[in-house]
Amino acid sequence: MGAHEKRSHRLSIGRRYNHGRDGVESGPPRRTVRPATVGRARQAVHAVRQAAVLVPGRVACLEESAAAVVTLAASRERVTWCHGVAGDPIRLHAWVQVGGQPVAEPESITRYTPLRTI
């Protein structure tokens, strides 16, 4: 490996940059992230719920919704991750939504007021 190849390799460890013809770094590559469709989001939520049966620990709405977000992000798809609260008695819930609509949630989700959306 020549001196130029070593230098080029060293610069790219931990990051991948696009190099122009002259070898000048042009910054991180652009990653296209598109909104997930309701169907794809529903598919991810159901897949996570099926896999959760095999997990020996706690798997509730927070873990399920986070796993669905990460699953879709791996295919460069975006959903909104919501955390909400309902009162009397106070209950917390986490879910994903597409276009402002909760995905794979019962009608009772309307009782929750979103506190945080990511």
C-alpha positions in Angstrom: 0.0 0.0 0.0 1.5 3.4 -1.1 1.7 6.5 1.1 -1.3 8.1 -0.7 -3.4 4.9 -0.1 -2.6 4.8 3.6 -3.5 8.5 4.0 -6.8 8.1 2.1 -7.6 5.0 4.2 -6.8 6.9 7.5 -9.1 9.8 6.5 -12.1 7.5 5.9 -12.0 5.5 9.1 -15.2 6.1 11.0 -16.7 8.2 8.2 -17.4 7.8 4.5 -17.0 10.9 2.4 -17.5 11.4 -1.3 -14.3 12.4 -3.0 -14.3 14.5 -6.1 -12.0 13.9 -9.0 -9.3 15.9 -7.3 -9.6 13.8 -4.0 -11.0 16.8 -2.0 -13.5 15.8 0.6 -17.0 17.1 -0.2 -18.6 16.3 3.2 -20.8 13.4 4.2 -22.9 11.8 1.6 -26.6 12.8 1.3 -28.9 10.1 2.5 -32.3 10.0 1.1 -34.9 9.4 3.8 -38.5 9.1 2.7 -41.7 9.0 4.8 -42.8 5.4 5.4 -46.2 4.4 4.1 -48.9 3.4 6.5 -48.6 -0.2 5.2 -44.8 -0.3 5.7 -45.1 1.2 9.2 -47.9 -1.3 10.1 -45.7 -4.1 8.8 -42.8 -3.0 11.0 -45.0 -2.6 14.1 -46.5 -6.1 13.6 -43.0 -7.6 13.0 -41.7 -6.1 16.2 -44.7 -7.4 18.1 -44.2 -10.9 16.8 -40.5 -10.8 17.6 -41.2 -9.5 21.1 -42.8 -12.8 22.0 -39.4 -14.4 21.9 -37.7 -11.8 24.2 -37.5 -13.0 27.8 -37.5 -9.4 29.2 -40.0 -6.6 29.3 -41.4 -5.5 26.0 -44.0 -2.8 26.2 -45.1 0.1 24.1 -41.9 2.1 24.5 -39.6 -0.8 23.4 -42.0 -1.8 20.6 -42.3 1.7 19.2 -38.5 2.4 19.4 -37.8 -0.9 17.6 -40.3 0.0 14.9 -38.7 3.4 14.4 -35.2 1.8 14.2 -36.4 -1.0 11.8 -37.9 1.6 9.4 -34.8 3.8 9.7 -32.6 0.9 8.6 -34.5 1.0 5.3 -34.3 4.8 5.2 -37.9 5.3 6.0 -39.2 7.9 8.5 -42.1 7.8 11.0 -43.0 10.0 13.9 -42.3 8.6 17.3 -44.9 9.8 19.9 -45.0 9.7 23.6 -48.2 10.7 25.3 -50.2 10.7 28.5 -53.9 10.0 29.4 -55.4 11.1 32.7 -57.5 9.6 35.4 -55.7 7.3 36.1 -52.5 8.7 34.6 -51.2 6.4 31.9 -48.2 6.8 29.6 -48.0 5.4 26.1 -45.6 5.4 23.1 -46.5 4.8 19.5 -45.6 5.6 15.9 -47.6 7.5 13.4 -47.5 8.4 9.8 -49.1 11.6 8.5 -50.5 12.4 11.9 -52.3 9.0 12.1 -51.3 6.4 14.7 -50.2 3.1 13.2 -51.6 -0.3 14.4 -53.1 1.2 17.5 -56.6 0.7 19.0 -59.2 3.5 18.9 -58.5 4.2 22.5 -55.3 6.0 21.4 -57.3 9.1 21.0 -57.4 9.4 24.8 -53.7 10.1 24.8 -52.3 13.6 24.4 -48.9 13.6 22.7 -46.3 15.2 25.0 -43.3 14.6 22.7 -43.0 13.7 19.1 -39.7 12.9 17.4 
